[in-house]
Amino acid sequence: MTDNTLTEIPGYKAGTWVLDASHSEVGFSVRHMMISKVRGTFAVAEATIVAPENPLDLTLDAKVDVASINTKDEGRDNHLRSADFFDAETYPNITFVSTGVRQQGGDFLVDGDLTIKDVTKNVTFTVEFGGFGTDPWGNYKAGATAKTVINREEFGLTWNAALETGGVLVGKDVTIELDLQGSIQA
């Protein structure tokens, strides 16, 4: 059930927020060989949050650079950039555009359109606010984490290999985790 009554967010300020890429990360994890997880990151190319007086009216527009993928294995990263997976040359960005914000119990949920390889699906991120504060240079900052799970095959990321022991090399479900910090523009 969605609760439309907003809980006050201490320190929240209306305005346009710009993501601080040096203090933010787009991470992901996926099952490998059905027995472990591979983790990786993407660089955020740009992100803007417009925060009106009511946080439930917030909008977010973000772009991730596909070629920046880093799983700590150059061969795997090159394979992920190839047409077998992301086809970074043809589809250089992953985008997310919010379509709504809601509060459910104590959680904030951000719904939006995630586009990978020109396939757009609605996803929901569960968001946890880290807080607000002023850095030593007078910049007002906000921090948050967000998480969702997608089925990679729904976005055209279908490459896989069967294992001798049964199962497949790469799992279908991908957990996306965002660690975000931004500052309000004066």
ROSE-4610 file (N, C-alpha, C; in Angstrom, 1 decimal, always signed):
// ROSE-4610
residu = [M/M/M/T/T/T/D/D/D/N/N/N/T/T/T/L/L/L/T/T/T/E/E/E/I/I/I/P/P/P/G/G/G/Y/Y/Y/K/K/K/A/A/A/G/G/G/T/T/T/W/W/W/V/V/V/L/L/L/D/D/D/A/A/A/S/S/S/H/H/H/S/S/S/E/E/E/V/V/V/G/G/G/F/F/F/S/S/S/V/V/V/R/R/R/H/H/H/M/M/M/M/M/M/I/I/I/S/S/S/K/K/K/V/V/V/R/R/R/G/G/G/T/T/T/F/F/F/A/A/A/V/V/V/A/A/A/E/E/E/A/A/A/T/T/T/I/I/I/V/V/V/A/A/A/P/P/P/E/E/E/N/N/N/P/P/P/L/L/L/D/D/D/L/L/L/T/T/T/L/L/L/D/D/D/A/A/A/K/K/K/V/V/V/D/D/D/V/V/V/A/A/A/S/S/S/I/I/I/N/N/N/T/T/T/K/K/K/D/D/D/E/E/E/G/G/G/R/R/R/D/D/D/N/N/N/H/H/H/L/L/L/R/R/R/S/S/S/A/A/A/D/D/D/F/F/F/F/F/F/D/D/D/A/A/A/E/E/E/T/T/T/Y/Y/Y/P/P/P/N/N/N/I/I/I/T/T/T/F/F/F/V/V/V/S/S/S/T/T/T/G/G/G/V/V/V/R/R/R/Q/Q/Q/Q/Q/Q/G/G/G/G/G/G/D/D/D/F/F/F/L/L/L/V/V/V/D/D/D/G/G/G/D/D/D/L/L/L/T/T/T/I/I/I/K/K/K/D/D/D/V/V/V/T/T/T/K/K/K/N/N/N/V/V/V/T/T/T/F/F/F/T/T/T/V/V/V/E/E/E/F/F/F/G/G/G/G/G/G/F/F/F/G/G/G/T/T/T/D/D/D/P/P/P/W/W/W/G/G/G/N/N/N/Y/Y/Y/K/K/K/A/A/A/G/G/G/A/A/A/T/T/T/A/A/A/K/K/K/T/T/T/V/V/V/I/I/I/N/N/N/R/R/R/E/E/E/E/E/E/F/F/F/G/G/G/L/L/L/T/T/T/W/W/W/N/N/N/A/A/A/A/A/A/L/L/L/E/E/E/T/T/T/G/G/G/G/G/G/V/V/V/L/L/L/V/V/V/G/G/G/K/K/K/D/D/D/V/V/V/T/T/T/I/I/I/E/E/E/L/L/L/D/D/D/L/L/L/Q/Q/Q/G/G/G/S/S/S/I/I/I/Q/Q/Q/A/A/A]
num = [1/1/1/2/2/2/3/3/3/4/4/4/5/5/5/6/6/6/7/7/7/8/8/8/9/9/9/10/10/10/11/11/11/12/12/12/13/13/13/14/14/14/15/15/15/16/16/16/17/17/17/18/18/18/19/19/19/20/20/20/21/21/21/22/22/22/23/23/23/24/24/24/25/25/25/26/26/26/27/27/27/28/28/28/29/29/29/30/30/30/31/31/31/32/32/32/33/33/33/34/34/34/35/35/35/36/36/36/37/37/37/38/38/38/39/39/39/40/40/40/41/41/41/42/42/42/43/43/43/44/44/44/45/45/45/46/46/46/47/47/47/48/48/48/49/49/49/50/50/50/51/51/51/52/52/52/53/53/53/54/54/54/55/55/55/56/56/56/57/57/57/58/58/58/59/59/59/60/60/60/61/61/61/62/62/62/63/63/63/64/64/64/65/65/65/66/66/66/67/67/67/68/68/68/69/69/69/70/70/70/71/71/71/72/72/72/73/73/73/74/74/74/75/75/75/76/76/76/77/77/77/78/78/78/79/79/79/80/80/80/81/81/81/82/82/82/83/83/83/84/84/84/85/85/85/86/86/86/87/87/87/88/88/88/89/89/89/90/90/90/91/91/91/92/92/92/93/93/93/94/94/94/95/95/95/96/96/96/97/97/97/98/98/98/99/99/99/100/100/100/101/101/101/102/102/102/103/103/103/104/104/104/105/105/105/106/106/106/107/107/107/108/108/108/109/109/109/110/110/110/111/111/111/112/112/112/113/113/113/114/114/114/115/115/115/116/116/116/117/117/117/118/118/118/119/119/119/120/120/120/121/121/121/122/122/122/123/123/123/124/124/124/125/125/125/126/126/126/127/127/127/128/128/128/129/129/129/130/130/130/131/131/131/132/132/132/133/133/133/134/134/134/135/135/135/136/136/136/137/137/137/138/138/138/139/139/139/140/140/140/141/141/141/142/142/142/143/143/143/144/144/144/145/145/145/146/146/146/147/147/147/148/148/148/149/149/149/150/150/150/151/151/151/152/152/152/153/153/153/154/154/154/155/155/155/156/156/156/157/157/157/158/158/158/159/159/159/160/160/160/161/161/161/162/162/162/163/163/163/164/164/164/165/165/165/166/166/166/167/167/167/168/168/168/169/169/169/170/170/170/171/171/171/172/172/172/173/173/173/174/174/174/175/175/175/176/176/176/177/177/177/178/178/178/179/179/179/180/180/180/181/181/181/182/182/182/183/183/183/184/184/184/185/185/185/186/186/186]
x = [+0.8/+0.0/+0.9/+0.5/+1.3/+0.7/+1.6/+1.3/+1.6/+0.5/+0.7/+1.1/+1.0/+1.3/+2.8/+3.5/+4.9/+5.5/+6.4/+7.2/+8.2/+8.4/+9.4/+10.8/+11.6/+13.0/+13.8/+14.4/+15.3/+16.4/+16.6/+17.6/+17.3/+16.1/+15.7/+15.6/+16.2/+16.0/+15.6/+14.6/+14.1/+15.2/+15.3/+16.2/+16.7/+17.6/+18.2/+19.5/+19.6/+20.8/+21.5/+22.9/+23.7/+24.6/+24.7/+25.4/+26.9/+27.5/+29.0/+29.5/+30.0/+30.5/+31.7/+32.5/+33.6/+33.2/+32.0/+31.5/+30.3/+30.1/+28.9/+29.4/+28.6/+28.9/+27.6/+27.7/+26.6/+27.2/+26.8/+27.3/+26.3/+26.8/+25.8/+26.5/+25.6/+26.1/+25.2/+25.8/+25.1/+25.7/+24.9/+25.5/+26.4/+27.5/+28.5/+28.6/+28.4/+28.5/+27.5/+26.5/+25.5/+26.0/+27.3/+27.9/+28.5/+28.7/+29.2/+28.6/+29.1/+28.6/+29.8/+29.6/+30.5/+30.0/+30.8/+30.4/+31.2/+30.5/+31.1/+30.6/+31.1/+30.7/+30.6/+29.8/+29.8/+30.1/+30.6/+30.8/+29.5/+29.1/+27.9/+28.3/+27.7/+28.1/+27.5/+26.2/+25.6/+24.3/+23.9/+22.6/+22.1/+20.9/+20.3/+19.0/+18.8/+17.6/+17.0/+15.7/+15.0/+14.1/+14.3/+13.6/+12.7/+11.4/+10.4/+10.2/+9.3/+9.1/+8.6/+7.7/+7.3/+8.2/+9.0/+9.9/+9.2/+8.0/+7.3/+7.1/+7.4/+7.3/+8.7/+9.7/+11.1/+11.2/+12.1/+12.4/+13.9/+14.2/+15.6/+15.8/+16.9/+17.3/+18.8/+19.2/+20.6/+21.1/+22.4/+23.0/+24.3/+24.5/+25.6/+26.4/+27.7/+28.6/+28.9/+28.4/+28.5/+30.0/+30.8/+32.2/+33.0/+32.5/+33.2/+33.1/+32.4/+32.2/+33.5/+33.5/+34.7/+34.3/+34.8/+34.5/+35.9/+36.9/+38.3/+38.9/+38.3/+38.9/+38.7/+39.9/+39.9/+39.2/+39.5/+38.9/+37.4/+36.9/+35.4/+34.8/+35.5/+35.0/+34.8/+35.8/+35.8/+34.6/+34.4/+33.3/+32.0/+31.9/+30.6/+30.4/+31.4/+31.3/+30.9/+31.1/+30.9/+29.4/+29.1/+27.7/+27.1/+27.9/+27.3/+26.5/+26.9/+26.2/+25.7/+26.4/+25.9/+26.1/+26.9/+27.2/+27.4/+28.5/+28.8/+29.0/+29.5/+29.7/+28.4/+27.4/+26.1/+25.2/+25.3/+24.5/+25.4/+25.9/+27.0/+26.5/+25.1/+24.6/+23.5/+23.4/+22.2/+21.6/+20.3/+19.6/+18.5/+18.2/+17.1/+16.4/+15.1/+14.3/+13.1/+13.0/+12.0/+10.6/+9.6/+8.3/+7.4/+8.0/+7.2/+8.0/+7.6/+8.2/+7.1/+7.2/+6.2/+6.8/+6.1/+6.5/+5.6/+6.3/+5.5/+6.1/+5.3/+5.8/+7.0/+8.1/+9.3/+10.2/+9.8/+10.7/+10.2/+11.2/+10.9/+11.2/+10.3/+10.4/+10.4/+11.4/+11.5/+11.2/+10.1/+9.7/+10.3/+10.7/+11.2/+11.4/+11.8/+12.1/+13.6/+14.0/+15.4/+15.6/+16.6/+16.8/+18.2/+18.3/+19.5/+19.4/+20.3/+20.3/+18.9/+18.5/+17.2/+16.0/+16.1/+14.9/+14.6/+13.4/+13.0/+12.0/+12.2/+11.4/+11.2/+10.0/+9.8/+10.4/+11.1/+11.7/+11.5/+11.6/+11.4/+12.7/+13.3/+14.4/+13.9/+14.4/+14.1/+15.3/+14.9/+15.9/+16.0/+17.2/+17.5/+18.3/+17.8/+18.5/+19.6/+20.8/+22.0/+22.0/+21.5/+21.4/+21.9/+22.0/+22.3/+23.4/+24.2/+25.2/+26.0/+26.8/+27.6/+29.0/+29.7/+31.1/+32.0/+33.3/+34.2/+34.3/+33.8/+33.8/+32.4/+31.5/+30.2/+29.2/+29.5/+28.5/+27.5/+26.2/+25.2/+25.1/+25.3/+25.3/+24.2/+23.9/+22.9/+23.5/+23.2/+23.6/+22.5/+22.5/+21.4/+22.0/+21.3/+21.6/+20.3/+20.4/+19.2/+19.5/+18.4/+18.6/+17.4/+17.7/+16.6/+17.2/+16.4/+16.8/+16.1/+16.8/+16.2/+16.6/+15.8/+16.1/+16.8/+18.1/+18.9/+18.4/+17.8/+17.3/+16.2/+15.4/+14.4/+14.9/+16.2/+16.9/+17.8/+17.6/+18.4/+19.8/+20.1/+21.4/+21.2/+21.2/+20.8/+22.0/+23.2/+24.3/+24.5/+24.8/+25.1/+25.9/+26.3/+27.0/+26.6/+26.2/+25.8/+27.1/+26.9/+28.0/+27.9/+29.0/+29.0/+28.2/+28.3/+27.7/+26.2/+25.7/+24.3/+24.3/+23.2/+23.1/+23.8/+24.0/+24.6/+25.6/+26.4/+27.6/+27.1/+26.1/+25.6/+24.2/+23.9/+22.5/+21.7/+20.3/+19.4/+19.2/+19.1/+18.8/+20.1/+20.0/+21.1/+20.6/+21.4/+21.1/+21.9/+21.1/+21.8/+21.7/+22.9/+23.0/+23.7/+23.0/+23.5/+24.0/+25.2/+25.6/+25.8/+25.0/+24.9/+25.2/+25.9/+26.1/+25.9/+25.2/+25.0/+25.0/+25.1/+25.1/+24.0/+23.4/+22.4/+23.1/+22.5/+23.1/+22.5/+23.4/+23.0/+22.2]
y = [-1.2/+0.0/+1.2/+2.2/+3.4/+4.5/+5.1/+6.1/+7.5/+8.3/+9.6/+10.7/+10.4/+11.4/+11.3/+12.4/+12.5/+12.7/+11.8/+12.0/+13.0/+13.9/+15.0/+14.4/+15.0/+14.6/+15.7/+15.5/+16.5/+16.9/+18.2/+18.7/+18.9/+18.4/+18.4/+19.9/+20.2/+21.5/+21.4/+22.2/+22.2/+22.9/+22.4/+23.0/+22.0/+22.4/+21.5/+20.9/+19.6/+18.9/+18.3/+18.4/+17.7/+16.7/+15.5/+14.4/+14.7/+14.3/+14.4/+13.1/+13.0/+11.7/+11.1/+12.0/+11.4/+10.8/+11.1/+10.5/+9.6/+9.1/+8.3/+7.1/+6.1/+4.9/+4.1/+3.6/+2.7/+1.3/+0.4/-0.9/-1.9/-3.1/-4.2/-5.5/-6.6/-7.9/-8.9/-10.0/-11.0/-12.4/-13.4/-14.8/-15.2/-15.9/-16.4/-17.9/-18.7/-20.2/-20.7/-20.0/-20.4/-20.5/-20.2/-20.5/-19.2/-18.2/-16.9/-15.7/-14.6/-13.3/-12.6/-12.0/-11.0/-9.6/-8.7/-7.4/-6.4/-5.3/-4.3/-3.0/-2.0/-0.6/+0.0/+1.1/+2.0/+3.4/+4.2/+5.6/+6.4/+7.3/+8.1/+9.2/+9.3/+10.4/+11.7/+11.7/+12.9/+12.5/+13.3/+13.1/+14.4/+14.7/+15.9/+15.5/+16.0/+15.8/+17.2/+17.3/+18.5/+18.2/+18.9/+18.6/+19.8/+19.6/+20.6/+20.6/+21.5/+21.6/+20.2/+19.5/+18.2/+17.2/+16.4/+15.4/+14.4/+14.2/+13.2/+13.6/+14.9/+15.5/+15.5/+15.0/+15.0/+14.3/+14.8/+14.1/+13.9/+12.8/+12.4/+12.0/+12.4/+12.1/+11.7/+10.5/+10.1/+9.3/+9.4/+8.7/+8.0/+6.8/+6.0/+5.7/+5.8/+5.5/+4.0/+3.3/+1.8/+1.4/+2.2/+1.8/+1.9/+2.5/+2.6/+1.4/+0.3/-0.9/-1.4/-1.8/-2.3/-3.4/-4.6/-5.8/-6.3/-5.6/-5.9/-7.1/-7.2/-8.2/-7.7/-7.3/-6.6/-7.4/-8.7/-9.6/-9.6/-9.8/-9.8/-8.4/-7.4/-6.0/-5.8/-6.2/-6.1/-6.9/-8.1/-9.0/-8.3/-7.7/-7.0/-5.8/-5.1/-4.0/-4.4/-5.7/-6.2/-6.4/-6.7/-7.0/-8.2/-9.1/-10.2/-9.7/-8.5/-7.9/-6.5/-5.5/-4.1/-3.5/-3.9/-3.3/-1.8/-1.5/-0.1/+0.8/+0.3/+1.2/+1.7/+0.8/+1.2/+1.9/+1.4/+1.9/+2.4/+3.6/+4.1/+4.4/+4.5/+5.0/+4.1/+4.0/+3.4/+4.6/+4.8/+6.0/+5.5/+6.5/+6.3/+7.6/+7.6/+8.8/+8.5/+9.2/+8.9/+9.2/+8.5/+8.7/+9.0/+8.8/+9.1/+8.7/+9.3/+9.0/+8.7/+7.7/+7.4/+6.9/+7.0/+6.6/+5.4/+4.3/+3.1/+2.7/+2.9/+2.7/+3.6/+3.1/+3.9/+4.0/+3.4/+3.4/+4.4/+5.0/+5.8/+5.0/+5.0/+4.2/+5.2/+5.1/+5.9/+5.0/+5.2/+4.5/+5.2/+4.5/+5.2/+4.2/+4.8/+4.1/+3.9/+2.7/+2.3/+1.8/+2.4/+2.0/+1.5/+0.2/-0.5/-1.0/-0.7/-1.1/-0.8/+0.4/+0.8/+0.1/-0.7/-1.4/-0.7/-0.2/+0.6/-0.2/-0.4/-1.1/-0.2/-0.3/+0.4/-0.4/+0.3/-0.3/+0.5/-0.1/+0.7/+0.5/+1.6/+1.6/+1.9/+1.2/+1.4/+2.4/+3.5/+4.6/+4.7/+4.8/+5.1/+6.4/+7.4/+8.7/+8.5/+9.0/+9.0/+10.2/+11.3/+12.5/+13.7/+14.9/+16.1/+16.8/+17.6/+18.4/+19.3/+20.2/+21.2/+20.8/+20.7/+20.3/+21.5/+21.3/+22.4/+23.6/+23.5/+24.6/+25.3/+24.9/+25.6/+25.0/+23.8/+23.2/+22.3/+22.5/+21.7/+20.4/+19.3/+17.9/+17.0/+16.1/+15.0/+13.7/+12.7/+11.3/+10.3/+9.3/+8.3/+7.0/+5.9/+4.7/+4.2/+3.5/+3.0/+1.6/+0.7/-0.6/-1.2/-2.0/-2.7/-3.9/-4.8/-6.0/-6.1/-6.4/-6.5/-7.9/-8.3/-9.5/-9.0/-9.3/-8.8/-9.2/-10.4/-10.9/-10.0/-9.3/-8.4/-7.2/-6.9/-5.8/-6.2/-7.4/-7.9/-8.4/-8.6/-9.1/-10.6/-11.3/-12.7/-13.7/-13.2/-14.1/-15.0/-16.3/-17.2/-18.4/-19.2/-20.5/-21.6/-22.7/-23.9/-24.4/-24.9/-25.5/-27.0/-27.7/-29.2/-29.8/-29.1/-29.6/-29.2/-28.5/-28.0/-26.6/-25.9/-24.5/-23.7/-22.4/-21.5/-20.6/-20.0/-19.2/-17.9/-17.2/-15.9/-16.0/-15.6/-15.5/-14.5/-14.6/-13.7/-12.4/-12.6/-11.4/-10.6/-9.3/-8.4/-7.4/-7.3/-6.4/-5.1/-4.0/-2.7/-1.9/-1.4/-0.6/+0.7/+1.8/+3.1/+3.7/+4.3/+5.1/+6.5/+7.4/+8.7/+9.8/+10.9/+12.1/+13.2/+14.2/+15.4/+16.7/+17.8/+19.1/+19.9/+20.8/+21.7/+22.9/+23.3/+24.4/+25.7/+26.6/+27.9/+28.7]
z = [+0.0/+0.0/+0.0/-0.8/-0.9/+0.1/+0.8/+1.7/+1.1/+0.8/+0.2/+1.1/+2.4/+3.5/+3.6/+3.3/+3.3/+4.8/+5.1/+6.3/+6.0/+7.0/+6.8/+6.7/+5.8/+5.6/+6.1/+7.3/+7.9/+7.0/+6.8/+5.9/+4.5/+4.0/+2.6/+2.2/+1.0/+0.4/-1.0/-1.4/-2.8/-3.7/-4.9/-5.8/-6.8/-7.7/-8.6/-8.1/-8.0/-7.5/-8.6/-8.6/-9.6/-8.9/-9.5/-8.9/-8.9/-7.8/-7.7/-8.1/-9.3/-9.9/-9.1/-8.5/-7.7/-6.4/-6.0/-4.7/-5.0/-6.2/-6.5/-7.3/-7.3/-8.0/-8.4/-9.6/-10.1/-10.1/-9.1/-9.0/-9.4/-9.8/-10.1/-9.6/-9.5/-9.2/-9.9/-10.4/-11.1/-10.7/-10.7/-10.4/-11.5/-11.1/-12.0/-11.8/-12.8/-12.7/-11.6/-11.3/-10.3/-8.9/-8.7/-7.4/-6.7/-7.4/-6.8/-7.5/-7.2/-7.8/-8.4/-9.5/-10.1/-9.9/-9.4/-9.2/-10.1/-10.4/-11.3/-11.1/-11.8/-11.7/-13.1/-13.1/-14.3/-13.8/-14.6/-14.3/-14.7/-13.8/-14.1/-15.1/-16.2/-17.2/-16.7/-16.3/-15.8/-15.1/-14.2/-13.5/-12.9/-13.0/-12.4/-11.7/-10.5/-9.7/-9.5/-9.9/-9.6/-8.4/-7.3/-6.1/-5.7/-5.9/-5.5/-4.0/-3.6/-2.1/-1.6/-2.3/-1.9/-2.5/-1.7/-2.3/-3.1/-3.0/-3.8/-5.2/-5.5/-6.9/-7.5/-6.9/-7.4/-8.7/-9.6/-10.9/-11.0/-11.6/-11.8/-13.2/-13.8/-15.2/-15.1/-15.4/-15.3/-16.5/-16.8/-17.9/-17.4/-17.8/-17.4/-18.7/-18.6/-19.7/-19.8/-20.8/-20.9/-21.0/-21.8/-22.0/-20.7/-19.7/-18.4/-17.5/-18.0/-17.2/-16.6/-15.3/-14.7/-13.7/-14.1/-13.2/-12.7/-12.9/-12.4/-13.3/-14.5/-15.4/-16.8/-17.4/-18.7/-19.8/-19.8/-20.8/-20.7/-19.5/-19.2/-19.6/-19.2/-19.5/-21.0/-21.7/-23.2/-23.8/-23.2/-23.7/-23.3/-22.2/-21.8/-22.7/-23.2/-24.1/-25.5/-25.8/-27.2/-27.5/-28.7/-29.2/-28.5/-27.9/-27.1/-25.9/-25.4/-24.2/-24.5/-24.1/-24.1/-25.5/-26.3/-27.6/-27.4/-26.6/-26.2/-27.4/-28.5/-29.7/-30.3/-30.3/-30.8/-29.8/-28.5/-27.4/-26.3/-26.4/-25.5/-24.1/-23.9/-22.6/-22.1/-20.8/-20.1/-19.5/-19.6/-19.0/-18.1/-17.2/-16.2/-16.1/-16.3/-16.2/-15.2/-14.1/-13.1/-13.7/-13.2/-13.6/-12.4/-11.2/-10.0/-8.7/-7.6/-6.3/-5.4/-4.5/-3.6/-2.3/-1.2/+0.1/+0.4/+0.8/+1.2/+2.6/+3.6/+4.9/+5.2/+5.6/+5.8/+4.6/+3.5/+2.3/+1.3/+0.6/-0.6/-1.8/-2.7/-4.0/-5.1/-6.0/-7.2/-8.4/-9.1/-10.3/-11.5/-12.5/-13.7/-14.9/-16.0/-17.2/-17.3/-17.3/-17.5/-18.9/-19.6/-21.0/-21.1/-21.6/-22.0/-23.4/-24.2/-25.6/-26.3/-26.1/-26.7/-26.3/-25.2/-24.6/-23.3/-23.2/-22.0/-21.2/-19.9/-19.0/-17.7/-17.2/-15.9/-14.8/-13.9/-12.7/-11.5/-10.4/-9.1/-8.3/-7.9/-6.9/-5.5/-4.6/-3.2/-2.7/-2.1/-1.8/-0.3/+0.2/+1.6/+1.6/+2.3/+2.4/+3.4/+3.1/+4.0/+4.8/+4.3/+5.1/+4.2/+4.9/+4.3/+5.1/+4.5/+5.2/+4.4/+5.0/+4.3/+4.4/+3.2/+3.2/+3.6/+3.8/+4.2/+3.3/+2.1/+1.1/+1.0/+1.8/+1.8/+0.9/+0.3/-0.6/+0.2/-0.1/+0.6/-0.2/+0.5/-0.1/+0.5/-0.4/+0.0/-0.4/+0.4/+0.0/+0.1/-0.7/-0.7/-1.4/-1.1/-1.8/-2.4/-3.4/-4.1/-4.7/-4.7/-5.2/-5.9/-7.0/-7.7/-8.3/-8.7/-9.4/-10.7/-11.8/-13.1/-13.7/-14.7/-15.5/-16.7/-16.8/-17.9/-19.3/-19.4/-20.7/-21.2/-20.3/-20.8/-21.5/-21.3/-22.0/-23.1/-23.6/-24.7/-24.4/-23.1/-22.7/-22.5/-23.5/-23.5/-23.6/-23.9/-24.1/-22.8/-23.1/-22.0/-22.5/-21.6/-21.9/-20.9/-21.5/-20.6/-19.9/-18.7/-17.9/-18.0/-18.0/-18.0/-16.8/-15.7/-14.5/-14.4/-15.4/-15.4/-15.0/-15.4/-15.2/-16.3/-16.0/-17.0/-16.4/-17.2/-16.7/-16.1/-16.7/-16.2/-15.7/-14.5/-14.0/-14.8/-14.7/-15.3/-14.5/-13.2/-12.3/-12.0/-12.2/-11.9/-10.9/-9.8/-8.7/-9.0/-9.1/-9.4/-8.1/-7.6/-6.4/-6.7/-6.3/-6.5/-5.2/-5.1/-4.0/-4.6/-4.1/-4.7/-3.7/-4.2/-3.5/-4.5/-4.1/-5.0/-4.2/-4.9/-4.3/-5.0/-4.2/-4.7/-5.4/-6.5/-7.3/-6.7/-6.6/-6.1/-7.0]
